[in-house]
Amino acid sequence: MESYKAEIKKIPGCIIYYKDYFAPSLESFFNFTKDENFLQDLSDRVMKENPQIQLVDPDYNVLIYMDGEFRDKEVHYRFCDAVTGFGQDCEAYQFGELEPVTVVSVLHKGPYRNLGRAHAFARSWIKEHGYEQAGPPRDSAIDGCWNREREEEYLTEIQIPVRKAR
C-alpha cells in the first residue's frame, strides 16, 4: 500500500489550450505509448498551428475531471496544457485560462490504474483537516511513458481545489 502525504499548495493562474475527452475508463484513456501518444500529437499540432506561442517552462498540464469528482469509468476529462499566450481556437482545441487556485496536493507514484487510491486519500485528508472541495479534481502528470520505462516510476500529482470549511 502506498504511503501518501498531502500538502496545501497555491497553483498560479495560466493561459492554456484545452480539449475535452470522453473515455469509457481511466485505463483506456491512458492506454498509449511513447511512440503513440495522442496528447503529445495534440501538443505538436497546437505548437505548429500557433508558432507565436510555446509551452511554459517548467511544463504544466492537467487532466481535469469535468464531472466534479474522480472517476475511473465513464470519464469526462479536460486536458489542459499551459502556454505562453493565446492562439487561434479551432475544432480540435480551444484556448482559455485557469484561475489561480489553492489545492490539496498528493503525489502518486506508480501506474495510472491506481490513481483512485491517491484521490481517496486526498478526499479523506480534506475532511479530516477542515477543508472542503472547491472545484473539480485534477491530475498533473510529472513522469510517464514519455520519460520512464516502467509504470512503477510514473509520477502524478493529484490536485483538488479546496477552501476552509464553513
C-alpha positions in Angstrom: 0.0 0.0 0.0 1.3 3.4 -0.9 2.0 6.0 1.8 0.7 9.3 0.7 1.3 12.8 2.1 -0.8 15.8 1.5 0.1 19.5 1.4 -1.8 22.7 0.7 -0.4 24.4 -2.3 -1.2 27.5 -4.4 -1.3 26.9 -8.1 -0.8 30.1 -10.1 -3.2 31.0 -13.0 -2.1 30.4 -16.5 -3.2 30.5 -20.2 -3.9 27.1 -21.6 -5.0 25.3 -24.7 -7.5 22.5 -23.9 -9.5 19.7 -25.4 -12.3 17.6 -23.8 -12.2 13.8 -24.0 -14.7 11.2 -23.0 -13.3 7.8 -22.1 -15.1 4.5 -21.1 -12.4 4.0 -18.4 -9.3 5.5 -16.8 -7.2 2.7 -18.1 -8.5 3.0 -21.7 -7.6 6.7 -21.7 -4.1 6.1 -20.6 -3.5 3.2 -23.0 -0.9 4.9 -25.1 2.8 4.5 -25.6 5.7 6.9 -26.0 5.5 6.5 -29.8 1.7 6.7 -30.0 0.8 9.5 -27.6 -2.4 11.4 -28.7 -1.8 14.1 -26.1 1.7 14.7 -27.5 0.3 14.7 -31.0 -2.2 17.4 -29.9 0.6 19.5 -28.4 2.6 19.2 -31.5 -0.4 20.3 -33.6 -1.1 23.3 -31.3 2.5 24.5 -31.5 2.7 24.0 -35.3 -0.5 25.9 -35.9 0.3 28.7 -33.4 4.1 29.4 -33.8 3.9 32.6 -31.7 3.3 30.6 -28.5 5.3 28.0 -26.6 4.7 25.6 -23.8 5.6 27.2 -20.4 8.8 26.1 -18.7 8.6 24.2 -16.4 5.8 22.3 -18.2 2.4 22.3 -16.5 -0.5 20.2 -17.8 -3.6 18.8 -16.0 -6.4 16.5 -16.7 -9.5 18.0 -15.0 -12.3 15.7 -14.0 -15.2 17.7 -15.5 -17.9 15.7 -13.7 -16.5 17.3 -10.4 -15.2 14.1 -8.9 -12.6 11.4 -9.6 -14.0 8.6 -11.7 -12.4 5.5 -13.3 -15.3 4.7 -15.5 -17.3 6.9 -18.0 -14.8 9.8 -17.5 -15.2 13.3 -19.0 -11.7 14.8 -18.9 -10.5 18.3 -20.0 -6.8 18.1 -20.9 -5.1 21.5 -20.3 -1.6 22.4 -21.2 -0.1 25.8 -20.1 1.2 28.1 -22.8 2.8 31.5 -23.1 -0.1 33.2 -24.9 -3.4 32.8 -26.7 -3.6 31.2 -30.1 -6.3 30.6 -32.6 -9.2 28.3 -31.5 -10.3 25.6 -33.9 -12.4 22.4 -33.9 -9.7 20.4 -32.3 -8.8 22.6 -29.3 -9.5 26.0 -27.7 -7.6 28.5 -25.6 -8.6 29.7 -22.2 -7.3 30.5 -18.7 -7.1 28.5 -15.5 -7.6 30.8 -12.5 -5.2 30.7 -9.5 -6.3 28.0 -7.1 -5.4 26.6 -3.7 -5.3 22.8 -3.8 -4.6 19.8 -1.6 -1.6 18.2 -3.5 -0.9 14.4 -3.2 1.9 12.7 -5.2 1.1 9.3 -6.6 4.0 7.1 -7.8 3.0 4.1 -9.9 0.5 3.0 -12.5 -2.4 5.2 -13.5 -4.8 2.5 -12.7 -4.1 3.1 -9.0 -4.8 6.8 -9.1 -8.1 6.2 -7.2 -6.2 5.4 -4.1 -4.4 8.8 -4.1 -7.7 10.5 -4.8 -9.4 8.7 -1.9 -6.5 9.6 0.4 -6.8 13.3 -0.6 -10.6 13.4 -0.1 -10.2 11.9 3.4 -7.4 14.4 4.2 -9.6 17.3 3.1 -12.4 16.3 5.5 -10.0 15.5 8.4 -8.3 18.9 8.2 -11.3 21.2 8.0 -11.4 21.8 4.2 -14.0 21.3 1.5 -13.6 20.7 -2.2 -13.9 23.9 -4.2 -13.7 22.7 -7.8 -13.1 19.6 -9.9 -10.1 17.4 -9.1 -7.1 17.4 -11.4 -4.2 15.1 -12.2 -0.9 16.6 -13.3 1.4 14.1 -15.0 5.1 14.7 -14.0 6.6 11.4 -15.2 5.0 8.9 -17.6 5.6 6.7 -20.6 7.3 9.6 -22.4 10.3 9.7 -20.0 10.1 6.5 -17.9 10.4 2.8 -18.9 8.3 1.3 -16.1 4.9 2.1 -14.7 6.2 1.9 -11.2 8.3 5.1 -12.0 5.3 7.2 -13.2 4.6 10.2 -11.0 1.3 12.1 -10.9 0.3 15.0 -8.7 -3.3 14.8 -7.6 -4.7 18.4 -7.1 -8.0 19.0 -5.5 -9.1 22.7 -5.2 -10.1 23.5 -1.6 -11.2 26.2 0.7 -11.6 26.2 4.5 -14.9 24.5 5.5 -17.5 26.8 6.9 
